[in-house]
Structure formats: C-alpha cells, structure tokens
Amino acid sequence: MMEWLSDFEPLLPYALQSVVLLTVVLALRVVLVRTVLTRQTLPVETRRRWAVNIRNVLALVFVIGLIFIWARQLGTFAVSLVAIAVALVLATKELILCISGTVLRVGVNAYSMGDRIEIGGIRGNVVDQSLLATTVLETGPNHISSQYTGRAVVFPNSLLLSSPLINETYMKEYIVHVLTVPLTTDDDWQAAEKILLDIAKVECGPFMDVARLHMKELEGRNWLDAPSVEPRVSVHVPEPGRINLLLRVPTPAHRTSRVEQAILRRFLQTFKLAGRQHRDDSS
C-alpha cells in the first residue's frame, strides 16, 4: 500500500491544485448564477441565457486551468502516446495500406463485382471483395485467352496503391475487343483482311445494334467519345517478313473468348480454302 502511494506522491501537488481550482469555479458558479436568478427586473429568458453562459464560461475556465496545471504531465503522456501510436502503425502497416487501397477503390469506382481486371500480373473476373482483399477467378493464359484457368487468386487491396489497374470491362455490358491474326509477307494479306472483316460482321451481327445503343448511352452518361462498334481491321508490320492484322470488334463483356474463337476458326477455314483455290487457279 505504501509503495502504491509513493508512486503517486509526485502527482499530489497537481491534484491539490486541481481540487482548489474546481472549488473556486463551483463557488463562482453558485454565486454568479444565484445573483442572476435573483434579478427580478430582468426577463426570464435573459436570466436563463446569462445562467447558461456563466456555466459554459466557467467550464471553459476550469478546462484551461487544468491544462495549465497538468501541462508538464500531459507533455510526458503525449510523448508516450506518440510512441505507442508509432509502434501500432508499424505493426499494422499492411492492414492500413489494405484499408487505404479499399478507400481508393471505392473513391474512384475502380471496379465492381463481375468486372474483368488486371493488376500486378493477375488477370481475372472479380468474384469477391472485402475491406482487405479482392478475389478474382483467373483467366488466361495471359492475354492469349479469356477462358477460366480454374484458379482463384486473392490479392491484398494495398496492391492498388503500387500497381496500375486495368479494367477490361469498364464499358460494362459491351466492350471493344482486339484480336491479332499474324501473317507473313508471302500471304495475300489483302484477301485475308477482307475475309476477316466479312466474318467479323457476320459473327457480331446479332448484337451489333444493341452494342451501338449501349455505346451511345455511355457517351451521354460518362461524357466520353464512345468508340465506333463497326468491325475494323488495322495492318501492322511488327518486323520484316511479318504482317499482323488487328481486328477490332464489339463483344459482350463476358463472351469475348467465344466471339474471338468463332471468328478465328471461320477465318482459318475460309482463308485456307481461298489459298487452295488461288493455287489451283494459278496452276
């Protein structure tokens, strides 16, 4: 018991000063409030207002007085509190970064459930999101295919603070998809371009009008210049002896792989037959 009291002995002067301050403030409050309430010449509302003001001012005086009395002790406590806060931040750094990433995701509406995203080498459809992490069903491999690999990938939301995010389904129901058809300079690339464009128009025909309407709605809602939904082919020469035909087509957001496969299969069959007929005509 004596040891316990000895620990608090340095604080006794401050405690006595605080008690004296409290006594003085309470005495002043009683005297001043009673003086105001006994002034019958003043309206009731005025007396009530003065009594409330006296109470609030004296409360403020008491708080300021306590701060002056305990200033040195508060400084020591503040230093300890800062040390504890620093240790807590260091211990929970990753959790804080994850929560910050969530705030960023919500603030900029980076993605939502069902969106296909790519970040830090991870690509897939979002199936779950929480305060700390996001779960995606992986698609791939890489950008070669959009089929599910059967694996679920969980990444911390802190990754949003350090890596750029690609949202492949930002346009929601319908998006613009680009697929590449590699050729050599010996191939008839002009015939291949025509065949590829004709097949794309046939495959995209059933949803072309709906995709066009969707892009127009996006243009008005998001104040952006929506891309044309008409299939287009661009010719690129990545290196000598090679030609790439880049086909851009509109597709439903979650059917890009099916549309791409249908176009490629029909193109390979048609282009092979066209090449065979050309050789037969030449001979």
C-alpha positions as a Python dict, from the first residue, in 0.01 Angstrom:
ca = {
    (1, 'M'): (0, 0, 0),
    (2, 'M'): (280, 241, 91),
    (3, 'E'): (460, 163, -231),
    (4, 'W'): (143, 237, -427),
    (5, 'L'): (107, 576, -254),
    (6, 'S'): (473, 658, -311),
    (7, 'D'): (422, 615, -685),
    (8, 'F'): (153, 884, -684),
    (9, 'E'): (331, 1121, -443),
    (10, 'P'): (477, 1342, -722),
    (11, 'L'): (123, 1397, -853),
    (12, 'L'): (-25, 1518, -522),
    (13, 'P'): (55, 1890, -574),
    (14, 'Y'): (-114, 1884, -913),
    (15, 'A'): (-416, 1701, -769),
    (16, 'L'): (-448, 1956, -484),
    (17, 'Q'): (-428, 2248, -728),
    (18, 'S'): (-698, 2083, -940),
    (19, 'V'): (-924, 2043, -636),
    (20, 'V'): (-871, 2407, -540),
    (21, 'L'): (-949, 2518, -894),
    (22, 'L'): (-1265, 2306, -900),
    (23, 'T'): (-1377, 2451, -565),
    (24, 'V'): (-1322, 2809, -680),
    (25, 'V'): (-1506, 2751, -1009),
    (26, 'L'): (-1803, 2585, -836),
    (27, 'A'): (-1822, 2864, -579),
    (28, 'L'): (-1815, 3129, -850),
    (29, 'R'): (-2082, 2945, -1042),
    (30, 'V'): (-2314, 2925, -743),
    (31, 'V'): (-2267, 3293, -657),
    (32, 'L'): (-2300, 3428, -1009),
    (33, 'V'): (-2595, 3210, -1108),
    (34, 'R'): (-2779, 3294, -787),
    (35, 'T'): (-2710, 3665, -844),
    (36, 'V'): (-2852, 3648, -1194),
    (37, 'L'): (-3160, 3446, -1094),
    (38, 'T'): (-3247, 3690, -816),
    (39, 'R'): (-3252, 3987, -1054),
    (40, 'Q'): (-3627, 4008, -1087),
    (41, 'T'): (-3600, 4315, -1309),
    (42, 'L'): (-3461, 4103, -1593),
    (43, 'P'): (-3685, 3891, -1818),
    (44, 'V'): (-3686, 3517, -1753),
    (45, 'E'): (-3531, 3438, -2090),
    (46, 'T'): (-3246, 3682, -2027),
    (47, 'R'): (-3174, 3536, -1685),
    (48, 'R'): (-3176, 3183, -1825),
    (49, 'R'): (-2939, 3284, -2106),
    (50, 'W'): (-2699, 3453, -1864),
    (51, 'A'): (-2702, 3150, -1633),
    (52, 'V'): (-2617, 2919, -1923),
    (53, 'N'): (-2340, 3150, -2043),
    (54, 'I'): (-2189, 3168, -1694),
    (55, 'R'): (-2193, 2789, -1667),
    (56, 'N'): (-2024, 2745, -2006),
    (57, 'V'): (-1761, 3014, -1945),
    (58, 'L'): (-1669, 2873, -1605),
    (59, 'A'): (-1647, 2522, -1752),
    (60, 'L'): (-1407, 2655, -2014),
    (61, 'V'): (-1204, 2831, -1748),
    (62, 'F'): (-1184, 2507, -1549),
    (63, 'V'): (-1060, 2311, -1852),
    (64, 'I'): (-798, 2574, -1938),
    (65, 'G'): (-686, 2580, -1575),
    (66, 'L'): (-645, 2202, -1572),
    (67, 'I'): (-436, 2223, -1887),
    (68, 'F'): (-204, 2477, -1725),
    (69, 'I'): (-177, 2271, -1407),
    (70, 'W'): (-111, 1938, -1578),
    (71, 'A'): (82, 2073, -1879),
    (72, 'R'): (411, 1904, -1787),
    (73, 'Q'): (245, 1570, -1713),
    (74, 'L'): (38, 1593, -2032),
    (75, 'G'): (359, 1651, -2231),
    (76, 'T'): (512, 1334, -2090),
    (77, 'F'): (191, 1141, -2160),
    (78, 'A'): (177, 1279, -2516),
    (79, 'V'): (529, 1155, -2586),
    (80, 'S'): (435, 810, -2460),
    (81, 'L'): (115, 820, -2663),
    (82, 'V'): (306, 912, -2980),
    (83, 'A'): (549, 626, -2920),
    (84, 'I'): (260, 383, -2879),
    (85, 'A'): (93, 521, -3193),
    (86, 'V'): (413, 480, -3398),
    (87, 'A'): (456, 122, -3278),
    (88, 'L'): (91, 49, -3358),
    (89, 'V'): (125, 193, -3708),
    (90, 'L'): (439, -10, -3778),
    (91, 'A'): (271, -327, -3653),
    (92, 'T'): (-43, -274, -3863),
    (93, 'K'): (119, -113, -4167),
    (94, 'E'): (-8, -372, -4417),
    (95, 'L'): (-361, -359, -4279),
    (96, 'I'): (-362, 20, -4303),
    (97, 'L'): (-239, 1, -4663),
    (98, 'C'): (-512, -252, -4747),
    (99, 'I'): (-779, -26, -4600),
    (100, 'S'): (-630, 272, -4788),
    (101, 'G'): (-649, 69, -5110),
    (102, 'T'): (-1015, -3, -5040),
    (103, 'V'): (-1081, 368, -4988),
    (104, 'L'): (-910, 437, -5322),
    (105, 'R'): (-1111, 165, -5499),
    (106, 'V'): (-1442, 297, -5364),
    (107, 'G'): (-1347, 660, -5417),
    (108, 'V'): (-1265, 625, -5787),
    (109, 'N'): (-1503, 332, -5854),
    (110, 'A'): (-1210, 132, -5993),
    (111, 'Y'): (-1403, -192, -6032),
    (112, 'S'): (-1704, -381, -5902),
    (113, 'M'): (-1829, -736, -5879),
    (114, 'G'): (-1809, -920, -6211),
    (115, 'D'): (-1557, -684, -6373),
    (116, 'R'): (-1256, -832, -6551),
    (117, 'I'): (-942, -666, -6422),
    (118, 'E'): (-567, -697, -6449),
    (119, 'I'): (-322, -581, -6182),
    (120, 'G'): (30, -686, -6093),
    (121, 'G'): (26, -972, -6344),
    (122, 'I'): (-308, -1100, -6207),
    (123, 'R'): (-595, -1114, -6456),
    (124, 'G'): (-947, -1239, -6396),
    (125, 'N'): (-1309, -1168, -6305),
    (126, 'V'): (-1385, -1017, -5964),
    (127, 'V'): (-1595, -1259, -5758),
    (128, 'D'): (-1544, -1119, -5407),
    (129, 'Q'): (-1418, -800, -5246),
    (130, 'S'): (-1377, -703, -4884),
    (131, 'L'): (-1213, -433, -4676),
    (132, 'L'): (-872, -602, -4702),
    (133, 'A'): (-860, -815, -5019),
    (134, 'T'): (-1013, -891, -5359),
    (135, 'T'): (-1072, -1236, -5508),
    (136, 'V'): (-1067, -1297, -5883),
    (137, 'L'): (-1125, -1606, -6093),
    (138, 'E'): (-813, -1622, -6308),
    (139, 'T'): (-841, -1608, -6688),
    (140, 'G'): (-570, -1678, -6937),
    (141, 'P'): (-309, -1777, -7008),
    (142, 'N'): (-200, -1411, -7014),
    (143, 'H'): (-381, -1222, -7289),
    (144, 'I'): (-388, -1518, -7527),
    (145, 'S'): (-723, -1637, -7396),
    (146, 'S'): (-1008, -1519, -7175),
    (147, 'Q'): (-1103, -1864, -7052),
    (148, 'Y'): (-1103, -1952, -6684),
    (149, 'T'): (-798, -2141, -6561),
    (150, 'G'): (-987, -2286, -6263),
    (151, 'R'): (-778, -2096, -6008),
    (152, 'A'): (-893, -1825, -5768),
    (153, 'V'): (-641, -1551, -5691),
    (154, 'V'): (-666, -1335, -5378),
    (155, 'F'): (-463, -1014, -5371),
    (156, 'P'): (-444, -751, -5093),
    (157, 'N'): (-608, -419, -5171),
    (158, 'S'): (-276, -249, -5091),
    (159, 'L'): (-170, -355, -5441),
    (160, 'L'): (-397, -80, -5575),
    (161, 'L'): (-159, 178, -5426),
    (162, 'S'): (152, 47, -5603),
    (163, 'S'): (37, -106, -5934),
    (164, 'P'): (-172, 32, -6221),
    (165, 'L'): (-512, -133, -6262),
    (166, 'I'): (-667, -228, -6597),
    (167, 'N'): (-1044, -273, -6605),
    (168, 'E'): (-1124, -461, -6925),
    (169, 'T'): (-1499, -436, -6868),
    (170, 'Y'): (-1516, -65, -6786),
    (171, 'M'): (-1784, -28, -7056),
    (172, 'K'): (-1989, -293, -6871),
    (173, 'E'): (-2229, -496, -7092),
    (174, 'Y'): (-2048, -447, -7425),
    (175, 'I'): (-1680, -373, -7483),
    (176, 'V'): (-1442, -331, -7775),
    (177, 'H'): (-1213, -630, -7819),
    (178, 'V'): (-898, -652, -8032),
    (179, 'L'): (-759, -977, -8166),
    (180, 'T'): (-443, -1031, -8370),
    (181, 'V'): (-403, -1250, -8681),
    (182, 'P'): (-32, -1296, -8773),
    (183, 'L'): (63, -1344, -9140),
    (184, 'T'): (378, -1348, -9346),
    (185, 'T'): (457, -1114, -9633),
    (186, 'D'): (410, -1408, -9872),
    (187, 'D'): (43, -1440, -9774),
    (188, 'D'): (-228, -1247, -9955),
    (189, 'W'): (-292, -1007, -9668),
    (190, 'Q'): (-548, -803, -9864),
    (191, 'A'): (-764, -1111, -9920),
    (192, 'A'): (-714, -1207, -9556),
    (193, 'E'): (-823, -860, -9446),
    (194, 'K'): (-1146, -881, -9650),
    (195, 'I'): (-1225, -1232, -9526),
    (196, 'L'): (-1158, -1135, -9165),
    (197, 'L'): (-1379, -827, -9189),
    (198, 'D'): (-1667, -1016, -9353),
    (199, 'I'): (-1657, -1290, -9090),
    (200, 'A'): (-1647, -1033, -8809),
    (201, 'K'): (-1958, -861, -8944),
    (202, 'V'): (-2142, -1193, -8959),
    (203, 'E'): (-2040, -1304, -8609),
    (204, 'C'): (-2113, -965, -8449),
    (205, 'G'): (-2433, -906, -8646),
    (206, 'P'): (-2677, -1045, -8384),
    (207, 'F'): (-2573, -793, -8118),
    (208, 'M'): (-2442, -505, -8329),
    (209, 'D'): (-2748, -281, -8279),
    (210, 'V'): (-2758, -344, -7904),
    (211, 'A'): (-2385, -270, -7874),
    (212, 'R'): (-2425, 51, -8075),
    (213, 'L'): (-2709, 167, -7845),
    (214, 'H'): (-2502, 79, -7538),
    (215, 'M'): (-2208, 288, -7661),
    (216, 'K'): (-2438, 583, -7722),
    (217, 'E'): (-2571, 558, -7367),
    (218, 'L'): (-2216, 554, -7234),
    (219, 'E'): (-2132, 859, -7441),
    (220, 'G'): (-2417, 1058, -7286),
    (221, 'R'): (-2377, 928, -6931),
    (222, 'N'): (-1998, 947, -6892),
    (223, 'W'): (-1923, 1244, -7118),
    (224, 'L'): (-1686, 1046, -7336),
    (225, 'D'): (-1641, 995, -7707),
    (226, 'A'): (-1763, 636, -7740),
    (227, 'P'): (-1577, 421, -7996),
    (228, 'S'): (-1750, 301, -8310),
    (229, 'V'): (-1883, -54, -8293),
    (230, 'E'): (-1824, -125, -8661),
    (231, 'P'): (-1561, -400, -8709),
    (232, 'R'): (-1232, -258, -8833),
    (233, 'V'): (-900, -408, -8942),
    (234, 'S'): (-564, -238, -8897),
    (235, 'V'): (-243, -356, -9066),
    (236, 'H'): (77, -360, -8858),
    (237, 'V'): (429, -463, -8956),
    (238, 'P'): (599, -568, -8628),
    (239, 'E'): (917, -685, -8801),
    (240, 'P'): (1045, -757, -9154),
    (241, 'G'): (866, -1051, -9315),
    (242, 'R'): (566, -1036, -9079),
    (243, 'I'): (226, -872, -9103),
    (244, 'N'): (-28, -853, -8823),
    (245, 'L'): (-395, -792, -8891),
    (246, 'L'): (-554, -632, -8587),
    (247, 'L'): (-929, -681, -8582),
    (248, 'R'): (-1137, -463, -8351),
    (249, 'V'): (-1490, -584, -8283),
    (250, 'P'): (-1765, -521, -8027),
    (251, 'T'): (-1840, -815, -7799),
    (252, 'P'): (-2049, -886, -7491),
    (253, 'A'): (-1824, -825, -7190),
    (254, 'H'): (-1819, -1186, -7079),
    (255, 'R'): (-1826, -1353, -7420),
    (256, 'T'): (-1507, -1217, -7572),
    (257, 'S'): (-1340, -1558, -7582),
    (258, 'R'): (-1636, -1721, -7760),
    (259, 'V'): (-1662, -1447, -8022),
    (260, 'E'): (-1285, -1448, -8077),
    (261, 'Q'): (-1271, -1824, -8121),
    (262, 'A'): (-1566, -1824, -8362),
    (263, 'I'): (-1404, -1554, -8578),
    (264, 'L'): (-1059, -1718, -8578),
    (265, 'R'): (-1190, -2066, -8663),
    (266, 'R'): (-1403, -1944, -8951),
    (267, 'F'): (-1121, -1725, -9077),
    (268, 'L'): (-866, -2009, -9077),
    (269, 'Q'): (-1102, -2238, -9265),
    (270, 'T'): (-1204, -1974, -9521),
    (271, 'F'): (-852, -1840, -9573),
    (272, 'K'): (-716, -2192, -9621),
    (273, 'L'): (-980, -2266, -9886),
    (274, 'A'): (-916, -1932, -10057),
    (275, 'G'): (-542, -2005, -10070),
    (276, 'R'): (-601, -2352, -10212),
    (277, 'Q'): (-832, -2215, -10480),
    (278, 'H'): (-578, -1949, -10567),
    (279, 'R'): (-307, -2212, -10614),
    (280, 'D'): (-539, -2426, -10827),
    (281, 'D'): (-624, -2126, -11048),
    (282, 'S'): (-258, -2040, -11082),
    (283, 'S'): (-168, -2394, -11191),
}
